[in-house]
């Protein structure tokens, strides 16, 4: 294992460290043991010899001072150093027993005894002997000093030998330590080189393979140099590369299948399909799009496409007002925002749905409704006039039941005429025949005019109308056809009054909203079912279970008028809490 290899590689360094430490400990013990004791004994011996030399000198002086008269003082001066000399001499004899140094100690003892023996008569009698005797005393004293000096030289030589041994041991230790350090450094370099080669070679191979895999070369493998952790890492990497190769092959096959499926789908699609990149460049066209021969998108397509690319929200118009005419065909554009994290592609798919047949059918239907309404209006007007004349002229023999039938016929004729007028207005608005007579007017003036006209039929029902105009709209103006827009307000307020309870509150508001003016009519009636909210602006549509009468054309006409002004209309409702209809109209310069 890699740990064992590292341990074995560092083992020689450990052995050198242990050997050097053991040698250093032994040298330290020697220096602190025998050598230290030898040096200490030599020092003590030299110190004792120096004291003995001083003591015998004092004794010799005491002997010479004896003839001057004070025998007791001379004896005391002689005995004190004699005792010190004997004590030190005894200590030297004990420390030197059994060693070559003992002979020199014996010589000192003999010389000292001879010196004392010659000094005793002088100390007793107080008289100095003859010149020959004095010379003998001097010789005896000199022999003591000579013996002491001989031992001193011998101890000095021993001390020098001990110092030489210490110096030699220090030099040897220094050589051993320097050699050990040099050997350790060289061995560490060799071990580091071998371990580095053993470790870096597989690591470099692994690094090279990882970089190759990162660049897409999944066929690169790592050689297995050993069976340790590095070898296991190499085997794991090779297994990973094999799995990546398998995944790439499977992914590539899946991508190819997906690409073929997409190409087959686009080819078989009858409608033109364009795939556009985020910069607006057309990346893919299906055969229908190629046949269309569209080099670049028209403004009707370019504007919503740019909005989809910027916001990422789909553009899915549902009315024929957004239809684009290309090469005598009518297409309803469907722009879908697309994005793929894997390929980092972001763009849009433009699908031009061919609605030429539906457009022709819608035009035919609108023309038919307009024609039929126009043709029915004339006889209905005559019939209605005749009924009014019958009711206004007193006719003899007209029973109450007959008069009631005439009044019902009159009401039905009025309702039919209103319905035909609404159908004609709707046909003109959808066909673009009816033009708007726009003029700038004050928002507050418009709302107040509408409120005054609506209070009559609202308050007769016992209901209340409140008007709320945002302060930022004070003095604000809007470019509208006041007559057409009054029809929108009247329709919304009429519906609110129709479906609100007695004494109910109806609110008319005007607020500013990002370049638009938002008009809203809200009530507190029973509300509209959730599944009917999205269809209330369809022609002839009425929510189920509605008890109030109506043809279902008012909201459709209101929507066409608002759209003709360049705005939009919608509603929100919650069952049991009321309904709000609101529409947005652009502000001048907004």
Steps between C-alpha positions, in 0.01 A plus 500: 500500500603860454531552875742205528710635213523837670596338831769286337635799310534701821638208707874566417463858617340373818785253558759776451311718744483220757872410461609863523285553804631190672863600432432852626344362818801275562747785447295723726504234770877454465560870526265528794643180661860385507650800326312736726615304804862495381499873444341556840750269676793670325368837607457387859847342505665814367309709751606268785866508388487878492365505857771251610764721342370801688470303826861373489616850419325634813654216706847585370448866588387403851818294545720789394321742732546269804842637618350846542348395832126398491512120502129457572401731217746328268360159597143617431605656169664168407227258611202662324643474144649162592148371574369651172793345310439159657126519424556582134778240477270234644229594246749471217614163631144370507418629147825362361486155655579231244606750230840604369447830678532323843884485477522878464265543797727266706802708398325815621417326826859388555640842419244664728580265792870570454428876502290470818763283670768764440267783610402344834837560684498862395143550621581337836827673573449821315863488385621483144756232434824523313530618144506140386178428688341812355595388154346159575178667610495700181561188295218318685265791427607500136440128469141548619446770238672284238275204579194724488616649170554152354146399588374834370674441166358152487144626573543782249604249236198286588274806472649579160443141390138522616456831313660344194257209526208743528623696201555183300155371598346834400680491165392140444143586592508799265630279218235240571222758509622677185528165325154403620355831385668474160390139470148589607485786247630280219271216600203737527576628150515146366185400690320818389604441139386140506174577682436797274561288193280224639218741590520767230518266206151355551368840610633665183349223293169545679513879456572463129211258464264727694589794275447281194161389629412862573575581136276215384754222447325223689724231349796605717582254781737513795771230526490301824850525652426324828234329704490762775261795536642666188436185304145488638453863397624418149261206474210714627583770244516248218163358609355851507637573151345177372162597646530847350576347161194280529288796608634713215424232246149454642446877516631545147267232372212663687593842361515359148161337543360822641652701218357266237161509674510879514603525134224258401248695710604834355504359149151355534354814663273673245540841664820705467728457803806715577747440784662832593812556715516757779653758265211467254685283248292228336670169579255243361217508241271218407408443130179702538704794636752465217218500246365819655818676389509732800849655517424693818202547728249775433446766770179320608718198586827671596347704784338212694804281425732755662267517800502120538881486476530775761242374752491124436118504494300335221307708249174318429239733345150360465317756287512572129619854563853358538488309171792569262450493123789342306485402131119511479473281808396589853708370793437523871849526663582282801837594652630261768797580725743207510818434692734208570742500795711216360579670169452851643271578208247776554260621238148462370294287265277691258206295375282661233163332521320519166153644577413610149190278486389608845554865412290463186232320699506772766474772239216313333325457833545867586372606156208259529406630844530858382298433184230304679478759777475779247235316297298414811517849639277657232194265531545489876491878513178501297347230718601688814347824364175321420478360853564843648223648277258229609574571866479877462168498301194398700355197327143394561451147620865454619491277802753534788658168402546620143650827622739303725609294199564821302709642787704174518549517123613862535754408773628207296534722194696755704728225637553356151580844362753562777656159430522577127656838574755328725577240233547772240728697734703188577529412131615851416754498784641158407512588132671830567226694324405702805766764569574669830460874537772563754554818693703586806297551812553523872481166684307653787250661261447168320441307824268768643294504178464121509410507871227763450344298219510176703367630831151524353447128440717399797329709765152404373593147610586626849873445438793737554780602262835626630772649282870481586761677287868471588665833591774448239230510228389850597530706184604191303367466147420204278441466124172305452170487314280622784176371346634149442667491839178611669341189350766289678444673836122478461516128425724428799298717738171353375625147560625602848159645586320201352690244707542700823254465789267779602680778690826355366815707444650544152845655466644678195877558526774650284869445585836542326692184412833499308408716201132404511184620666315221674123536515309253717138428595450278804191373677415283798266264326491124482804484273575293188583128514874434462455291183307784333735793573715432193199488263291800604632704204394238242204586280165363613657342808307508825609339823286201602211555742479870420151631568549842340413543133745606231641399162862463615635758254569797725834383637612383155431847361675660799808287436511598131475869592779475758724301261433762229637760743818290539410374846394178670209394716459224759310410813555338837227344708453301817176315559291668769732804531454691177655570162739760358521585130797714404663621180828677422534788254838648400585847623639755250879480507484187724 
